[in-house]
Amino acid sequence: MTTALITGATAGIGAAFARRLAADGHNLVLVARDTERLQDQATELHDRHGIEAEVLTADLSTDHGIASVETRLSDRRQPVDLLVNNAGFGNKGRFLDVPMADELTMLKVHCEAVLRLTSAAVVGMKARGRGGIINVASTAAFVPRGTYGASKAWVVQFTQGVAGDLAGSGVRLMALCPGFVRTEFHERAGMSTEAIPGWMWLDADKVVPAALADLARGKVVSVPDPRYKALMGAAKLTPRGLLGGITSKTRKYGPQ
């Protein structure tokens, strides 16, 4: 059996990856901050699908938390074949309304953790000549949306760059860029979602199979829904100044 390690595994897109990969017969390493919730999830997935589900409690906003996941990814006796860097969060408020400490924590989780965990995973994958990494970004990466969008733009650019460097190695990297997904994301950030049209919402359990299919096809950037593909195509044609004005007015509804 192959093994997948998923950060932010207990809710939203991370939990959807765990469900799908377990159903497909992959063993799992589940990473999040809440030990009790992780253990409940691991037990459920093991009992339902007969796979091994390892629990790793780690806070990726801390050096210790990142280091503990790096150590697990570097364990060649128990290799990880697929890494899903999914952990993330949003801050409510415009620039300067959000405390600097919270902004820096976001960069720690969205950028530093992704950099370090990708690096730790790639060493073993490259040596084995196979492996995959999915870095969960956002369609916010393609429009001006403050610190959140900037951090996700970094994830996309980083993933594209590393994918190019590793071409021919057998290791695939992909940035997953969904739009609004029904998860705990907005609730945790205290963001209102009432003004977001119903058609813009995606189901995490549909996003994940589309993402895995794109990874199998060798895509480096995945926008896993036709509606958002069309929106991102339109965004490319919209002047940046106008786009910035539109996104600043919608930012109160939270990042995509």
C-alpha positions as CSV (number, residue, x, y, z in Angstrom):
1,M,0.0,0.0,0.0
2,T,1.1,3.6,-0.6
3,T,1.0,6.2,2.1
4,A,-0.4,9.7,2.0
5,L,0.3,12.5,4.5
6,I,-2.3,15.2,4.8
7,T,-2.0,18.4,6.8
8,G,-5.1,20.1,8.1
9,A,-6.7,16.6,7.8
10,T,-9.6,16.9,10.2
11,A,-11.9,19.2,8.3
12,G,-12.8,20.6,4.9
13,I,-10.7,19.7,1.9
14,G,-8.1,17.9,4.1
15,A,-10.8,15.6,5.5
16,A,-12.2,15.0,2.0
17,F,-8.7,14.0,0.8
18,A,-8.5,11.6,3.8
19,R,-11.9,10.0,2.9
20,R,-11.1,9.6,-0.7
21,L,-7.6,8.3,-0.3
22,A,-8.7,5.8,2.4
23,A,-11.5,4.6,0.1
24,D,-8.9,4.1,-2.6
25,G,-6.8,1.9,-0.3
26,H,-4.0,4.3,0.8
27,N,-2.6,4.3,4.3
28,L,-2.7,7.7,5.9
29,V,-0.7,10.0,8.1
30,L,-3.2,12.5,9.5
31,V,-1.8,15.9,10.7
32,A,-3.7,18.6,12.6
33,R,-3.6,20.3,16.0
34,D,-6.6,18.5,17.6
35,T,-5.4,15.1,18.9
36,E,-8.8,13.8,19.9
37,R,-10.4,14.8,16.6
38,L,-7.5,13.1,14.7
39,Q,-7.9,9.9,16.7
40,D,-11.6,9.8,16.0
41,Q,-11.0,10.3,12.3
42,A,-8.2,7.7,12.2
43,T,-10.4,5.1,13.9
44,E,-13.4,5.8,11.6
45,L,-11.3,5.5,8.4
46,H,-9.5,2.4,9.6
47,D,-12.8,0.7,10.5
48,R,-14.5,1.7,7.3
49,H,-11.8,1.0,4.8
50,G,-9.3,-1.3,6.5
51,I,-6.3,1.0,6.0
52,E,-3.7,2.1,8.6
53,A,-4.2,5.7,9.8
54,E,-1.4,7.3,11.8
55,V,-2.1,10.3,13.9
56,L,0.5,13.2,14.1
57,T,-0.5,16.1,16.2
58,A,1.3,19.3,15.0
59,D,0.8,23.0,14.9
60,L,2.3,24.2,11.7
61,S,2.4,27.8,13.0
62,T,5.3,26.7,15.1
63,D,8.8,25.6,14.3
64,H,8.4,22.5,16.5
65,G,5.2,21.5,14.7
66,I,6.8,21.9,11.2
67,A,9.9,20.0,12.4
68,S,7.8,17.1,13.6
69,V,6.2,16.7,10.2
70,E,9.5,17.1,8.5
71,T,10.9,14.2,10.6
72,R,8.0,12.0,9.6
73,L,8.4,12.8,5.9
74,S,12.1,12.0,6.1
75,D,11.6,8.6,7.6
76,R,12.7,6.3,4.8
77,R,11.5,3.2,6.6
78,Q,8.0,4.4,6.3
79,P,8.0,6.4,3.1
80,V,5.3,8.9,2.2
81,D,4.2,8.6,-1.4
82,L,1.8,11.5,-1.5
83,L,2.0,14.8,0.5
84,V,-1.1,17.0,0.6
85,N,-0.1,20.4,2.1
86,N,-3.6,21.6,3.0
87,A,-3.4,23.3,6.3
88,G,-4.4,27.0,6.2
89,F,-6.7,29.7,7.5
90,G,-8.0,33.2,6.8
91,N,-7.8,36.4,8.8
92,K,-10.9,38.7,9.0
93,G,-10.2,42.3,8.1
94,R,-8.4,44.5,5.7
95,F,-4.7,45.2,5.8
96,L,-3.6,47.0,9.0
97,D,-6.9,45.8,10.6
98,V,-5.3,42.4,11.2
99,P,-2.6,42.3,13.9
100,M,0.9,41.8,12.5
101,A,1.4,38.7,14.6
102,D,-1.6,37.1,12.8
103,E,-0.3,38.1,9.4
104,L,3.1,36.5,10.2
105,T,1.4,33.3,11.4
106,M,-0.4,33.1,8.1
107,L,2.9,33.3,6.2
108,K,4.3,30.7,8.5
109,V,1.6,28.2,7.8
110,H,0.9,29.0,4.1
111,C,4.5,29.6,2.9
112,E,7.2,28.4,5.3
113,A,5.5,25.1,6.2
114,V,4.8,24.4,2.5
115,L,8.4,25.1,1.6
116,R,9.8,23.0,4.4
117,L,7.4,20.0,4.1
118,T,7.7,19.9,0.3
119,S,11.5,19.9,0.6
120,A,11.5,17.2,3.2
121,A,9.2,15.0,1.1
122,V,11.0,15.5,-2.2
123,V,14.3,14.1,-1.0
124,G,12.9,10.6,-0.5
125,M,10.5,10.8,-3.4
126,K,13.3,11.8,-5.8
127,A,15.5,9.0,-4.5
128,R,12.7,6.4,-5.1
129,G,11.9,7.9,-8.5
130,R,8.2,8.5,-7.7
131,G,5.8,10.5,-5.6
132,G,3.4,13.3,-5.6
133,I,2.8,16.6,-3.8
134,I,-0.4,18.6,-3.8
135,N,-0.1,22.1,-2.4
136,V,-3.5,23.5,-1.7
137,A,-3.7,27.2,-2.9
138,S,-6.8,29.1,-4.0
139,T,-8.3,31.0,-6.9
140,A,-7.4,34.0,-4.6
141,A,-3.9,33.5,-5.9
142,F,-4.9,35.0,-9.2
143,V,-6.5,38.2,-8.0
144,P,-5.4,41.0,-5.6
145,R,-6.7,39.8,-2.2
146,G,-4.3,41.0,0.4
147,T,-2.1,38.8,2.5
148,Y,-4.2,35.7,1.9
149,G,-4.1,36.0,-1.8
150,A,-0.4,36.9,-1.8
151,S,0.5,33.8,0.3
152,K,-1.5,31.6,-2.1
153,A,0.1,33.2,-5.1
154,W,3.4,32.2,-3.5
155,V,2.2,28.6,-3.2
156,V,1.3,28.5,-6.9
157,Q,4.6,30.1,-8.1
158,F,6.7,27.9,-5.7
159,T,4.9,24.7,-6.9
160,Q,5.3,25.6,-10.6
161,G,9.0,26.3,-10.1
162,V,9.8,23.1,-8.2
163,A,7.7,21.1,-10.7
164,G,10.0,22.4,-13.4
165,D,13.1,21.7,-11.5
166,L,12.0,18.1,-10.9
167,A,10.7,17.4,-14.4
168,G,11.7,13.8,-15.4
169,S,12.4,12.7,-11.8
170,G,9.2,10.8,-11.4
171,V,7.9,13.3,-8.7
172,R,4.8,15.3,-9.6
173,L,3.8,18.6,-8.0
174,M,0.5,20.4,-8.4
175,A,-1.0,23.5,-6.9
176,L,-4.7,23.0,-6.2
177,C,-6.7,26.2,-6.6
178,P,-10.4,25.8,-5.6
179,G,-12.8,28.7,-5.2
180,F,-15.3,28.9,-2.3
181,V,-15.6,25.5,-0.7
182,R,-18.1,24.6,2.0
183,T,-15.8,23.9,5.0
184,E,-15.2,25.3,8.5
185,F,-12.8,27.9,7.0
186,H,-15.1,31.0,7.1
187,E,-16.7,30.1,10.4
188,R,-13.3,29.7,12.1
189,A,-12.3,33.1,10.8
190,G,-15.5,34.8,11.8
191,M,-16.4,35.7,8.2
192,S,-19.9,36.1,6.9
193,T,-20.8,34.1,3.8
194,E,-24.4,35.3,3.3
195,A,-23.6,37.4,0.3
196,I,-21.8,34.7,-1.6
197,P,-24.1,33.3,-4.3
198,G,-25.0,29.7,-4.0
199,W,-23.6,28.8,-7.4
200,M,-20.1,29.8,-6.3
201,W,-19.9,27.1,-3.6
202,L,-18.1,23.9,-4.2
203,D,-18.3,20.5,-2.5
204,A,-15.0,19.3,-1.0
205,D,-15.8,15.7,-1.9
206,K,-16.1,16.7,-5.5
207,V,-13.0,19.0,-5.5
208,V,-10.8,16.1,-4.3
209,P,-11.4,13.6,-7.1
210,A,-11.0,16.3,-9.7
211,A,-7.7,17.3,-8.1
212,L,-6.4,13.7,-8.0
213,A,-7.4,13.2,-11.6
214,D,-5.5,16.4,-12.6
215,L,-2.4,15.2,-10.7
216,A,-2.5,11.9,-12.5
217,R,-2.7,13.8,-15.8
218,G,0.4,15.7,-14.9
219,K,-1.2,19.1,-14.4
220,V,0.9,21.6,-12.4
221,V,-2.0,24.0,-11.6
222,S,-5.5,22.6,-11.0
223,V,-8.7,24.8,-10.9
224,P,-11.1,21.9,-10.3
225,D,-14.4,23.3,-11.6
226,P,-15.6,24.7,-14.9
227,R,-17.2,27.7,-13.3
228,Y,-14.0,28.9,-11.7
229,K,-12.0,28.1,-14.8
230,A,-14.3,30.5,-16.6
231,L,-14.0,33.1,-13.9
232,M,-10.2,32.9,-13.8
233,G,-10.1,33.2,-17.6
234,A,-12.1,36.4,-17.3
235,A,-9.9,37.7,-14.5
236,K,-6.9,37.4,-16.8
237,L,-8.6,39.8,-19.3
238,T,-9.7,42.3,-16.6
239,P,-7.3,45.3,-16.0
240,R,-5.5,44.8,-12.7
241,G,-6.7,48.2,-11.4
242,L,-10.3,47.3,-11.9
243,L,-9.8,43.8,-10.6
244,G,-8.2,45.2,-7.4
245,G,-11.2,47.5,-6.8
246,I,-13.7,44.6,-7.2
247,T,-11.8,42.3,-4.9
248,S,-11.3,45.0,-2.2
249,K,-15.1,45.4,-2.1
250,T,-15.7,41.6,-1.7
251,R,-12.9,40.9,0.7
252,K,-15.1,41.1,3.7
253,Y,-16.7,37.8,2.6
254,G,-13.4,36.1,3.1
255,P,-10.8,34.6,0.8
256,Q,-11.5,32.0,-1.8
